[in-house]
Amino acid sequence: MKYVKIANLVQENGKCDYKGLDISKNITGKQVYPINENSAYLITVQETIPNHSDLIEITKEDYEKKVNELKNDDRVTTTDKINQQQIQIDDLTLQLGDALLGGAI
């Protein structure tokens, strides 16, 4: 497993750009989307991380530190949590579409 930070995740058109990562290889439920930065932290089983300046392989400790920071952040509102969940739903929808339709969505 690899721990990855994706910078500049959400593009101007509102869509997430995973910079060539195969999102079907992400560990479900382990993606973290901080509200105060345009990034994601995730765990993947993808063997080779694409060479992209916005993809940063991090340590397990750095990943866990970020997760704990977000869990303890009192500034996270219900709206923020809903927005984070919507991003996760959108990601899962893409993964499901890829699995069922071979990437037709």
PyMOL commands that set and color helices and strands:
alter all, ss='L'
color gray80, all
select helices_A, chain A and resi 23-25+60-71+78-101
alter helices_A, ss='H'
color red, helices_A
select strands_A, chain A and resi 2-7+39-44+55-58
alter strands_A, ss='S'
color yellow, strands_A
deselect
rebuild
show_as cartoon
